[in-house]
């Protein structure tokens, strides 16, 4: 799984709300191209961009298991998951290469965002040694 993380700390680009329409179109087109290439290679299992933290809801079990919902926005949020891809790769090195490419997604002025992409295996069962 490739997880696109956004962190307000350590970024040198403005919030997406301040980007021009053209900059947003170029960014989205890059992501669409990534998805098309992954699908053509037979590596794309699924993936989506996610809404920002202002639309997030935190749910915990309350009394009797009833859901207790905490709504955003979460002022303390400095990092959040911006999107993800589930890929089926031949090797961990291939997943790292894909993550490196995705990190070059264009931002303002067409400059690469260099957003961190976490690479994490999806487990289908507990390890055999358990």
Secondary structure as UniProt FT lines:
FT   STRAND          2..7
FT   TURN            9..10
FT   HELIX           16..18
FT   HELIX           21..40
FT   TURN            41..42
FT   STRAND          44..49
FT   HELIX           53..55
FT   STRAND          57..61
FT   HELIX           63..65
FT   STRAND          67..71
FT   TURN            75..76
FT   STRAND          79..87
FT   HELIX           92..102
FT   TURN            103..104
FT   HELIX           108..110
FT   STRAND          117..119
FT   TURN            128..129
//
